[in-house]
Amino acid sequence: MIKPSPNPPENDPASPPKHTLNTDYASPADIKATPRAPSTLFTVNPQTSTETLMVYLVETLASVDVMVHQLVDHLEGGDRNALLGISNSIMLAEITANRVLDQIDPP
């Protein structure tokens, strides 16, 4: 088979750039050995009480569950089932958080 044009010269600035794969990735051992520096972008006041944090957690989980149920009403099939599964996970987390609150401040 005859090519309609020759290969462009290697030094020709008009030729498209050559892309190479970067194979200099860190190994899992290197990643694990790197000290973890926590992000300070979103921080929680360290003086906030555990009870306050747990109350916020429970309220957040309840809000997320409401949002999921609003979406579920608009879906069918596998997507609906997946969201219902997420809703169940949220409910379990909410039950767990409430149990922790009961241990912090018994009724």
MOPAC internal coordinates of N, CA, C and O (Angstrom, degrees):
PM7 1SCF
backbone

  N    0.0000 0     0.00 0     0.00 0    0    0    0
  C    1.4414 1     0.00 0     0.00 0    1    0    0
  C    1.5211 1   108.53 1     0.00 0    2    1    0
  O    1.2310 1   120.10 1   -46.84 1    3    2    1
  N    1.3029 1   117.41 1   133.16 1    3    2    1
  C    1.4530 1   122.55 1  -177.32 1    5    3    2
  C    1.5260 1   108.75 1   -97.43 1    6    5    3
  O    1.2310 1   121.71 1   -48.39 1    7    6    5
  N    1.3314 1   114.32 1   131.61 1    7    6    5
  C    1.4635 1   119.59 1   177.72 1    9    7    6
  C    1.5185 1   109.19 1   -78.43 1   10    9    7
  O    1.2310 1   119.23 1   -39.18 1   11   10    9
  N    1.3445 1   119.08 1   140.82 1   11   10    9
  C    1.4549 1   120.18 1  -179.71 1   13   11   10
  C    1.5260 1   113.15 1   -70.68 1   14   13   11
  O    1.2310 1   119.72 1   156.24 1   15   14   13
  N    1.3320 1   118.14 1   -23.76 1   15   14   13
  C    1.4656 1   119.50 1   178.82 1   17   15   14
  C    1.5167 1   108.79 1  -145.68 1   18   17   15
  O    1.2310 1   120.78 1   -25.00 1   19   18   17
  N    1.3351 1   116.10 1   155.00 1   19   18   17
  C    1.4744 1   118.29 1   179.61 1   21   19   18
  C    1.5206 1   110.85 1   -75.48 1   22   21   19
  O    1.2310 1   121.19 1   -14.27 1   23   22   21
  N    1.3430 1   115.32 1   165.73 1   23   22   21
  C    1.4615 1   120.50 1   175.36 1   25   23   22
  C    1.5194 1   109.71 1   -64.84 1   26   25   23
  O    1.2310 1   119.32 1   -38.12 1   27   26   25
  N    1.3332 1   118.90 1   141.88 1   27   26   25
  C    1.4600 1   119.52 1   178.25 1   29   27   26
  C    1.5265 1   110.01 1   -68.74 1   30   29   27
  O    1.2310 1   120.49 1   -29.08 1   31   30   29
  N    1.3119 1   116.66 1   150.92 1   31   30   29
  C    1.4719 1   119.25 1   178.20 1   33   31   30
  C    1.5265 1   110.46 1   -63.51 1   34   33   31
  O    1.2310 1   120.62 1   -28.30 1   35   34   33
  N    1.3312 1   116.41 1   151.70 1   35   34   33
  C    1.4611 1   122.25 1  -178.18 1   37   35   34
  C    1.5269 1   111.83 1   -62.69 1   38   37   35
  O    1.2310 1   119.19 1   146.46 1   39   38   37
  N    1.3061 1   119.14 1   -33.54 1   39   38   37
  C    1.4631 1   122.42 1  -174.19 1   41   39   38
  C    1.5213 1   112.60 1   -93.09 1   42   41   39
  O    1.2310 1   119.66 1  -179.63 1   43   42   41
  N    1.2888 1   118.25 1     0.37 1   43   42   41
  C    1.4610 1   121.06 1  -175.89 1   45   43   42
  C    1.5220 1   110.20 1   -70.03 1   46   45   43
  O    1.2310 1   119.99 1   -61.46 1   47   46   45
  N    1.3700 1   117.62 1   118.54 1   47   46   45
  C    1.4681 1   118.96 1  -179.89 1   49   47   46
  C    1.5196 1   112.58 1   -65.78 1   50   49   47
  O    1.2310 1   119.86 1   162.43 1   51   50   49
  N    1.3130 1   117.87 1   -17.57 1   51   50   49
  C    1.4643 1   120.00 1   179.59 1   53   51   50
  C    1.5216 1   111.85 1   -81.43 1   54   53   51
  O    1.2310 1   120.19 1   166.37 1   55   54   53
  N    1.3261 1   117.23 1   -13.63 1   55   54   53
  C    1.4691 1   119.16 1  -178.89 1   57   55   54
  C    1.5248 1   109.56 1   -75.18 1   58   57   55
  O    1.2310 1   120.23 1   -31.89 1   59   58   57
  N    1.3292 1   117.17 1   148.11 1   59   58   57
  C    1.4766 1   119.93 1  -178.07 1   61   59   58
  C    1.5184 1   110.89 1   -65.11 1   62   61   59
  O    1.2310 1   120.36 1   -32.11 1   63   62   61
  N    1.3276 1   116.91 1   147.89 1   63   62   61
  C    1.4747 1   119.34 1   179.88 1   65   63   62
  C    1.5215 1   110.94 1   -66.97 1   66   65   63
  O    1.2310 1   121.41 1   -32.58 1   67   66   65
  N    1.3180 1   114.91 1   147.42 1   67   66   65
  C    1.4623 1   120.26 1   177.67 1   69   67   66
  C    1.5221 1   108.19 1   -90.41 1   70   69   67
  O    1.2310 1   120.94 1   -44.84 1   71   70   69
  N    1.3142 1   115.81 1   135.16 1   71   70   69
  C    1.4643 1   121.35 1   179.68 1   73   71   70
  C    1.5163 1   108.36 1  -103.62 1   74   73   71
  O    1.2310 1   121.33 1   -45.10 1   75   74   73
  N    1.3063 1   115.06 1   134.90 1   75   74   73
  C    1.4585 1   119.88 1   176.64 1   77   75   74
  C    1.5172 1   108.15 1  -119.52 1   78   77   75
  O    1.2310 1   120.94 1   -27.92 1   79   78   77
  N    1.3024 1   115.80 1   152.08 1   79   78   77
  C    1.4606 1   120.88 1   177.85 1   81   79   78
  C    1.5109 1   109.41 1   -81.00 1   82   81   79
  O    1.2310 1   120.54 1   -45.27 1   83   82   81
  N    1.3208 1   116.57 1   134.73 1   83   82   81
  C    1.4466 1   121.25 1   176.07 1   85   83   82
  C    1.5299 1   107.82 1   -84.47 1   86   85   83
  O    1.2310 1   121.04 1   -67.63 1   87   86   85
  N    1.3118 1   115.62 1   112.37 1   87   86   85
  C    1.4665 1   119.83 1  -178.65 1   89   87   86
  C    1.5227 1   111.33 1  -104.49 1   90   89   87
  O    1.2310 1   120.27 1  -166.89 1   91   90   89
  N    1.3386 1   117.08 1    13.11 1   91   90   89
  C    1.4592 1   121.02 1  -178.93 1   93   91   90
  C    1.5251 1   110.90 1   -92.76 1   94   93   91
  O    1.2310 1   120.63 1  -123.19 1   95   94   93
  N    1.3316 1   116.39 1    56.81 1   95   94   93
  C    1.4507 1   121.07 1   179.57 1   97   95   94
  C    1.5223 1   109.69 1   -88.05 1   98   97   95
  O    1.2310 1   121.09 1   -31.15 1   99   98   97
  N    1.3171 1   115.52 1   148.85 1   99   98   97
  C    1.4616 1   119.72 1   176.72 1  101   99   98
  C    1.5264 1   108.97 1   -72.02 1  102  101   99
  O    1.2310 1   121.09 1   -37.66 1  103  102  101
  N    1.3056 1   115.52 1   142.34 1  103  102  101
  C    1.4638 1   120.00 1   178.29 1  105  103  102
  C    1.5256 1   108.87 1   -76.88 1  106  105  103
  O    1.2310 1   119.96 1   -19.65 1  107  106  105
  N    1.3384 1   117.68 1   160.35 1  107  106  105
  C    1.4729 1   119.40 1   176.54 1  109  107  106
  C    1.5276 1   112.37 1   -56.13 1  110  109  107
  O    1.2310 1   120.23 1   144.75 1  111  110  109
  N    1.3307 1   117.17 1   -35.25 1  111  110  109
  C    1.4687 1   120.29 1   178.78 1  113  111  110
  C    1.5261 1   110.49 1   -65.26 1  114  113  111
  O    1.2310 1   120.49 1   139.73 1  115  114  113
  N    1.3542 1   116.67 1   -40.27 1  115  114  113
  C    1.4615 1   120.08 1   178.28 1  117  115  114
  C    1.5290 1   110.64 1   -64.44 1  118  117  115
  O    1.2310 1   120.81 1   139.18 1  119  118  117
  N    1.3247 1   116.06 1   -40.82 1  119  118  117
  C    1.4556 1   120.13 1  -178.85 1  121  119  118
  C    1.5249 1   109.80 1   -64.56 1  122  121  119
  O    1.2310 1   120.20 1   136.04 1  123  122  121
  N    1.3438 1   117.22 1   -43.96 1  123  122  121
  C    1.4657 1   120.74 1  -179.39 1  125  123  122
  C    1.5248 1   111.62 1   -67.38 1  126  125  123
  O    1.2310 1   119.98 1   150.14 1  127  126  125
  N    1.3469 1   117.64 1   -29.86 1  127  126  125
  C    1.4572 1   121.26 1  -178.41 1  129  127  126
  C    1.5280 1   112.09 1   -79.35 1  130  129  127
  O    1.2310 1   120.26 1   164.09 1  131  130  129
  N    1.3203 1   117.11 1   -15.91 1  131  130  129
  C    1.4605 1   120.58 1  -179.71 1  133  131  130
  C    1.5232 1   109.36 1   -73.99 1  134  133  131
  O    1.2310 1   120.16 1   -52.37 1  135  134  133
  N    1.3411 1   117.30 1   127.63 1  135  134  133
  C    1.4721 1   118.79 1   179.58 1  137  135  134
  C    1.5324 1   110.57 1   -62.52 1  138  137  135
  O    1.2310 1   121.25 1   -39.00 1  139  138  137
  N    1.3087 1   115.22 1   141.00 1  139  138  137
  C    1.4629 1   120.85 1  -179.59 1  141  139  138
  C    1.5199 1   109.39 1   -84.67 1  142  141  139
  O    1.2310 1   121.30 1   -54.99 1  143  142  141
  N    1.3217 1   115.11 1   125.01 1  143  142  141
  C    1.4516 1   120.36 1   176.12 1  145  143  142
  C    1.5233 1   107.81 1  -106.97 1  146  145  143
  O    1.2310 1   119.67 1   -71.98 1  147  146  145
  N    1.3409 1   118.23 1   108.02 1  147  146  145
  C    1.4570 1   119.95 1  -178.25 1  149  147  146
  C    1.5274 1   111.19 1   -62.11 1  150  149  147
  O    1.2310 1   121.21 1   -38.35 1  151  150  149
  N    1.2980 1   115.29 1   141.65 1  151  150  149
  C    1.4557 1   120.80 1   177.52 1  153  151  150
  C    1.5257 1   109.31 1   -74.61 1  154  153  151
  O    1.2310 1   120.92 1   -38.67 1  155  154  153
  N    1.3099 1   115.85 1   141.33 1  155  154  153
  C    1.4629 1   120.01 1   177.41 1  157  155  154
  C    1.5249 1   110.82 1  -107.20 1  158  157  155
  O    1.2310 1   120.43 1  -168.70 1  159  158  157
  N    1.3321 1   116.78 1    11.30 1  159  158  157
  C    1.4562 1   120.09 1  -179.86 1  161  159  158
  C    1.5217 1   110.72 1   -61.37 1  162  161  159
  O    1.2310 1   120.94 1   131.69 1  163  162  161
  N    1.3258 1   115.81 1   -48.31 1  163  162  161
  C    1.4574 1   120.92 1   177.32 1  165  163  162
  C    1.5250 1   106.62 1  -118.69 1  166  165  163
  O    1.2310 1   120.69 1   -68.61 1  167  166  165
  N    1.2965 1   116.28 1   111.39 1  167  166  165
  C    1.4572 1   119.41 1  -178.08 1  169  167  166
  C    1.5224 1   109.97 1  -123.58 1  170  169  167
  O    1.2310 1   121.71 1   -24.65 1  171  170  169
  N    1.3147 1   114.34 1   155.35 1  171  170  169
  C    1.4524 1   121.92 1   175.84 1  173  171  170
  C    1.5228 1   105.99 1  -112.29 1  174  173  171
  O    1.2310 1   121.44 1   -45.76 1  175  174  173
  N    1.2965 1   114.84 1   134.24 1  175  174  173
  C    1.4536 1   119.71 1   179.68 1  177  175  174
  C    1.5257 1   108.89 1   -55.79 1  178  177  175
  O    1.2310 1   119.78 1   -58.48 1  179  178  177
  N    1.3302 1   118.03 1   121.52 1  179  178  177
  C    1.4740 1   119.64 1  -178.24 1  181  179  178
  C    1.5259 1   113.34 1   -63.91 1  182  181  179
  O    1.2310 1   119.88 1   164.26 1  183  182  181
  N    1.3166 1   117.84 1   -15.74 1  183  182  181
  C    1.4587 1   120.48 1   179.74 1  185  183  182
  C    1.5262 1   112.59 1   -90.13 1  186  185  183
  O    1.2310 1   120.35 1   178.87 1  187  186  185
  N    1.3350 1   116.95 1    -1.13 1  187  186  185
  C    1.4623 1   120.44 1   177.71 1  189  187  186
  C    1.5251 1   108.59 1   -68.31 1  190  189  187
  O    1.2310 1   120.92 1   -44.32 1  191  190  189
  N    1.3137 1   115.85 1   135.68 1  191  190  189
  C    1.4674 1   119.68 1  -177.02 1  193  191  190
  C    1.5338 1   110.49 1   -70.67 1  194  193  191
  O    1.2310 1   121.40 1   -25.51 1  195  194  193
  N    1.3110 1   114.93 1   154.49 1  195  194  193
  C    1.4592 1   121.03 1   177.28 1  197  195  194
  C    1.5163 1   110.65 1   -60.55 1  198  197  195
  O    1.2310 1   120.38 1   140.87 1  199  198  197
  N    1.3185 1   116.88 1   -39.13 1  199  198  197
  C    1.4609 1   120.64 1   179.93 1  201  199  198
  C    1.5307 1   110.79 1   -61.93 1  202  201  199
  O    1.2310 1   120.01 1   136.59 1  203  202  201
  N    1.3206 1   117.58 1   -43.41 1  203  202  201
  C    1.4661 1   121.39 1   178.90 1  205  203  202
  C    1.5237 1   110.56 1   -62.67 1  206  205  203
  O    1.2310 1   120.54 1   137.05 1  207  206  205
  N    1.3234 1   116.58 1   -42.95 1  207  206  205
  C    1.4665 1   120.46 1   178.75 1  209  207  206
  C    1.5221 1   110.95 1   -63.31 1  210  209  207
  O    1.2310 1   120.35 1   138.69 1  211  210  209
  N    1.3200 1   116.93 1   -41.31 1  211  210  209
  C    1.4585 1   120.32 1  -178.82 1  213  211  210
  C    1.5302 1   111.17 1   -67.95 1  214  213  211
  O    1.2310 1   120.34 1   140.74 1  215  214  213
  N    1.3245 1   116.95 1   -39.26 1  215  214  213
  C    1.4660 1   120.12 1   177.49 1  217  215  214
  C    1.5196 1   109.68 1   -62.03 1  218  217  215
  O    1.2310 1   120.35 1   136.03 1  219  218  217
  N    1.3288 1   116.93 1   -43.97 1  219  218  217
  C    1.4601 1   120.93 1   177.97 1  221  219  218
  C    1.5250 1   110.28 1   -61.76 1  222  221  219
  O    1.2310 1   120.37 1   138.65 1  223  222  221
  N    1.3300 1   116.89 1   -41.35 1  223  222  221
  C    1.4629 1   121.23 1   178.74 1  225  223  222
  C    1.5242 1   111.25 1   -61.09 1  226  225  223
  O    1.2310 1   120.33 1   133.02 1  227  226  225
  N    1.3243 1   116.98 1   -46.98 1  227  226  225
  C    1.4676 1   120.90 1  -179.78 1  229  227  226
  C    1.5217 1   110.35 1   -61.44 1  230  229  227
  O    1.2310 1   119.95 1   136.20 1  231  230  229
  N    1.3283 1   117.69 1   -43.80 1  231  230  229
  C    1.4618 1   120.83 1  -179.48 1  233  231  230
  C    1.5306 1   111.01 1   -65.96 1  234  233  231
  O    1.2310 1   120.23 1   141.83 1  235  234  233
  N    1.3192 1   117.16 1   -38.17 1  235  234  233
  C    1.4609 1   120.71 1   178.66 1  237  235  234
  C    1.5214 1   110.62 1   -65.83 1  238  237  235
  O    1.2310 1   120.33 1   135.71 1  239  238  237
  N    1.3303 1   116.97 1   -44.29 1  239  238  237
  C    1.4631 1   120.31 1   178.64 1  241  239  238
  C    1.5227 1   111.14 1   -61.90 1  242  241  239
  O    1.2310 1   120.25 1   139.29 1  243  242  241
  N    1.3186 1   117.13 1   -40.71 1  243  242  241
  C    1.4685 1   120.51 1   178.77 1  245  243  242
  C    1.5291 1   110.41 1   -63.49 1  246  245  243
  O    1.2310 1   120.19 1   139.10 1  247  246  245
  N    1.3296 1   117.25 1   -40.90 1  247  246  245
  C    1.4686 1   120.94 1   179.16 1  249  247  246
  C    1.5242 1   111.62 1   -65.35 1  250  249  247
  O    1.2310 1   120.75 1   137.77 1  251  250  249
  N    1.3179 1   116.17 1   -42.23 1  251  250  249
  C    1.4664 1   120.21 1   179.27 1  253  251  250
  C    1.5276 1   109.73 1   -64.47 1  254  253  251
  O    1.2310 1   120.28 1   140.69 1  255  254  253
  N    1.3171 1   117.07 1   -39.31 1  255  254  253
  C    1.4614 1   119.93 1   179.20 1  257  255  254
  C    1.5290 1   111.27 1   -63.54 1  258  257  255
  O    1.2310 1   120.32 1   140.80 1  259  258  257
  N    1.3206 1   116.99 1   -39.20 1  259  258  257
  C    1.4744 1   120.20 1   176.66 1  261  259  258
  C    1.5288 1   109.94 1   -62.35 1  262  261  259
  O    1.2310 1   120.18 1   135.97 1  263  262  261
  N    1.3411 1   117.26 1   -44.03 1  263  262  261
  C    1.4701 1   120.45 1   179.59 1  265  263  262
  C    1.5217 1   111.46 1   -62.06 1  266  265  263
  O    1.2310 1   120.64 1   138.51 1  267  266  265
  N    1.3355 1   116.39 1   -41.49 1  267  266  265
  C    1.4695 1   120.32 1   179.20 1  269  267  266
  C    1.5234 1   109.92 1   -62.52 1  270  269  267
  O    1.2310 1   120.05 1   136.77 1  271  270  269
  N    1.3341 1   117.51 1   -43.23 1  271  270  269
  C    1.4631 1   120.25 1  -179.00 1  273  271  270
  C    1.5262 1   111.87 1   -67.09 1  274  273  271
  O    1.2310 1   119.96 1   148.66 1  275  274  273
  N    1.3226 1   117.69 1   -31.34 1  275  274  273
  C    1.4554 1   119.32 1   175.05 1  277  275  274
  C    1.5267 1   111.10 1   -66.42 1  278  277  275
  O    1.2310 1   120.46 1   142.92 1  279  278  277
  N    1.3306 1   116.72 1   -37.08 1  279  278  277
  C    1.4651 1   120.35 1   177.37 1  281  279  278
  C    1.5268 1   111.51 1   -71.03 1  282  281  279
  O    1.2310 1   120.47 1   142.33 1  283  282  281
  N    1.3193 1   116.71 1   -37.67 1  283  282  281
  C    1.4673 1   121.44 1  -178.90 1  285  283  282
  C    1.5232 1   110.67 1   -57.47 1  286  285  283
  O    1.2310 1   120.36 1   143.77 1  287  286  285
  N    1.3244 1   116.92 1   -36.23 1  287  286  285
  C    1.4622 1   120.95 1  -178.46 1  289  287  286
  C    1.5297 1   112.78 1   -62.86 1  290  289  287
  O    1.2310 1   120.22 1   161.60 1  291  290  289
  N    1.3247 1   117.19 1   -18.40 1  291  290  289
  C    1.4686 1   121.18 1  -176.98 1  293  291  290
  C    1.5263 1   113.03 1  -104.33 1  294  293  291
  O    1.2310 1   119.90 1  -175.64 1  295  294  293
  N    1.3111 1   117.79 1     4.36 1  295  294  293
  C    1.4617 1   120.75 1  -175.80 1  297  295  294
  C    1.5183 1   111.07 1  -121.73 1  298  297  295
  O    1.2310 1   122.01 1   -17.50 1  299  298  297
  N    1.3328 1   113.76 1   162.50 1  299  298  297
  C    1.4626 1   120.96 1   175.23 1  301  299  298
  C    1.5274 1   108.29 1  -138.07 1  302  301  299
  O    1.2310 1   121.21 1   -16.93 1  303  302  301
  N    1.2898 1   115.30 1   163.07 1  303  302  301
  C    1.4610 1   121.19 1   172.47 1  305  303  302
  C    1.5147 1   113.76 1    70.50 1  306  305  303
  O    1.2310 1   121.47 1    38.29 1  307  306  305
  N    1.3453 1   114.78 1  -141.71 1  307  306  305
  C    1.4590 1   121.65 1  -173.87 1  309  307  306
  C    1.5131 1   113.75 1   -62.02 1  310  309  307
  O    1.2310 1   120.20 1   141.26 1  311  310  309
  N    1.3412 1   117.23 1   -38.74 1  311  310  309
  C    1.4626 1   119.49 1   179.53 1  313  311  310
  C    1.5261 1   110.87 1   -64.17 1  314  313  311
  O    1.2310 1   120.82 1   139.55 1  315  314  313
  N    1.3193 1   116.04 1   -40.45 1  315  314  313
  C    1.4754 1   120.56 1   178.15 1  317  315  314
  C    1.5315 1   109.63 1   -63.40 1  318  317  315
  O    1.2310 1   120.63 1   134.60 1  319  318  317
  N    1.3289 1   116.40 1   -45.40 1  319  318  317
  C    1.4687 1   120.43 1  -179.73 1  321  319  318
  C    1.5291 1   111.29 1   -62.83 1  322  321  319
  O    1.2310 1   120.41 1   141.71 1  323  322  321
  N    1.3333 1   116.83 1   -38.29 1  323  322  321
  C    1.4659 1   120.26 1   179.05 1  325  323  322
  C    1.5264 1   110.36 1   -64.25 1  326  325  323
  O    1.2310 1   120.35 1   136.22 1  327  326  325
  N    1.3242 1   116.94 1   -43.78 1  327  326  325
  C    1.4686 1   119.70 1   178.45 1  329  327  326
  C    1.5221 1   111.89 1   -65.94 1  330  329  327
  O    1.2310 1   120.11 1   143.69 1  331  330  329
  N    1.3160 1   117.40 1   -36.31 1  331  330  329
  C    1.4676 1   119.46 1   176.83 1  333  331  330
  C    1.5263 1   110.57 1   -65.34 1  334  333  331
  O    1.2310 1   120.30 1   144.30 1  335  334  333
  N    1.3321 1   117.04 1   -35.70 1  335  334  333
  C    1.4624 1   120.63 1   175.02 1  337  335  334
  C    1.5174 1   111.40 1   -64.54 1  338  337  335
  O    1.2310 1   120.55 1   139.39 1  339  338  337
  N    1.3311 1   116.55 1   -40.61 1  339  338  337
  C    1.4658 1   120.52 1   176.06 1  341  339  338
  C    1.5199 1   109.96 1   -63.40 1  342  341  339
  O    1.2310 1   120.61 1   139.16 1  343  342  341
  N    1.3227 1   116.43 1   -40.84 1  343  342  341
  C    1.4604 1   120.82 1   178.17 1  345  343  342
  C    1.5291 1   110.81 1   -59.92 1  346  345  343
  O    1.2310 1   120.27 1   138.75 1  347  346  345
  N    1.3250 1   117.09 1   -41.25 1  347  346  345
  C    1.4743 1   120.21 1   178.40 1  349  347  346
  C    1.5244 1   110.72 1   -62.96 1  350  349  347
  O    1.2310 1   120.46 1   140.00 1  351  350  349
  N    1.3298 1   116.73 1   -40.00 1  351  350  349
  C    1.4691 1   120.10 1   178.20 1  353  351  350
  C    1.5213 1   110.74 1   -64.34 1  354  353  351
  O    1.2310 1   120.65 1   139.66 1  355  354  353
  N    1.3239 1   116.37 1   -40.34 1  355  354  353
  C    1.4617 1   120.69 1   177.79 1  357  355  354
  C    1.5276 1   110.21 1   -62.66 1  358  357  355
  O    1.2310 1   120.52 1   136.38 1  359  358  357
  N    1.3386 1   116.61 1   -43.62 1  359  358  357
  C    1.4695 1   119.78 1   179.79 1  361  359  358
  C    1.5311 1   111.20 1   -62.45 1  362  361  359
  O    1.2310 1   120.30 1   140.02 1  363  362  361
  N    1.3326 1   117.04 1   -39.98 1  363  362  361
  C    1.4699 1   119.71 1   178.05 1  365  363  362
  C    1.5239 1   110.67 1   -63.99 1  366  365  363
  O    1.2310 1   120.30 1   139.19 1  367  366  365
  N    1.3270 1   117.04 1   -40.81 1  367  366  365
  C    1.4625 1   120.27 1   178.04 1  369  367  366
  C    1.5276 1   110.24 1   -65.02 1  370  369  367
  O    1.2310 1   120.55 1   141.02 1  371  370  369
  N    1.3237 1   116.56 1   -38.98 1  371  370  369
  C    1.4651 1   120.75 1   179.24 1  373  371  370
  C    1.5301 1   111.08 1   -65.42 1  374  373  371
  O    1.2310 1   120.68 1   138.11 1  375  374  373
  N    1.3350 1   116.30 1   -41.89 1  375  374  373
  C    1.4709 1   120.37 1   177.77 1  377  375  374
  C    1.5230 1   110.14 1   -62.74 1  378  377  375
  O    1.2310 1   120.69 1   137.87 1  379  378  377
  N    1.3293 1   116.29 1   -42.13 1  379  378  377
  C    1.4658 1   120.86 1   179.30 1  381  379  378
  C    1.5240 1   110.61 1   -63.42 1  382  381  379
  O    1.2310 1   120.65 1   134.60 1  383  382  381
  N    1.3358 1   116.37 1   -45.40 1  383  382  381
  C    1.4675 1   120.17 1   179.98 1  385  383  382
  C    1.5255 1   110.48 1   -62.64 1  386  385  383
  O    1.2310 1   120.13 1   139.48 1  387  386  385
  N    1.3185 1   117.36 1   -40.52 1  387  386  385
  C    1.4712 1   119.84 1   177.89 1  389  387  386
  C    1.5201 1   111.17 1   -64.09 1  390  389  387
  O    1.2310 1   120.55 1   143.35 1  391  390  389
  N    1.3268 1   116.56 1   -36.65 1  391  390  389
  C    1.4746 1   120.61 1   177.76 1  393  391  390
  C    1.5249 1   110.48 1   -63.58 1  394  393  391
  O    1.2310 1   120.59 1   139.11 1  395  394  393
  N    1.3346 1   116.48 1   -40.89 1  395  394  393
  C    1.4611 1   120.35 1   176.85 1  397  395  394
  C    1.5265 1   109.74 1   -63.73 1  398  397  395
  O    1.2310 1   120.08 1   137.78 1  399  398  397
  N    1.3285 1   117.45 1   -42.22 1  399  398  397
  C    1.4758 1   120.19 1   177.02 1  401  399  398
  C    1.5244 1   111.13 1   -60.28 1  402  401  399
  O    1.2310 1   119.91 1   140.78 1  403  402  401
  N    1.3339 1   117.78 1   -39.22 1  403  402  401
  C    1.4734 1   120.64 1   177.58 1  405  403  402
  C    1.5207 1   111.19 1   -62.45 1  406  405  403
  O    1.2310 1   120.35 1   146.65 1  407  406  405
  N    1.3286 1   116.93 1   -33.35 1  407  406  405
  C    1.4701 1   120.13 1   179.18 1  409  407  406
  C    1.5347 1   111.35 1   -75.92 1  410  409  407
  O    1.2310 1   120.85 1   147.97 1  411  410  409
  N    1.3332 1   115.97 1   -32.03 1  411  410  409
  C    1.4562 1   119.61 1   178.89 1  413  411  410
  C    1.5295 1   110.95 1   -72.19 1  414  413  411
  O    1.2310 1   121.53 1   134.37 1  415  414  413
  N    1.3352 1   114.67 1   -45.63 1  415  414  413
  C    1.4649 1   120.68 1  -177.61 1  417  415  414
  C    1.5280 1   108.37 1  -133.09 1  418  417  415
  O    1.2310 1   120.44 1   -94.82 1  419  418  417
  N    1.3404 1   116.77 1    85.18 1  419  418  417
  C    1.4731 1   119.24 1  -177.08 1  421  419  418
  C    1.5300 1   111.55 1   -59.47 1  422  421  419
  O    1.2310 1   121.10 1   -34.26 1  423  422  421
  N    1.3457 1   115.50 1   145.74 1  423  422  421
  C    1.4839 1   119.45 1  -179.10 1  425  423  422
  C    1.5217 1   112.53 1   -65.35 1  426  425  423
  O    1.2310 1   120.10 1   180.00 1  427  426  425

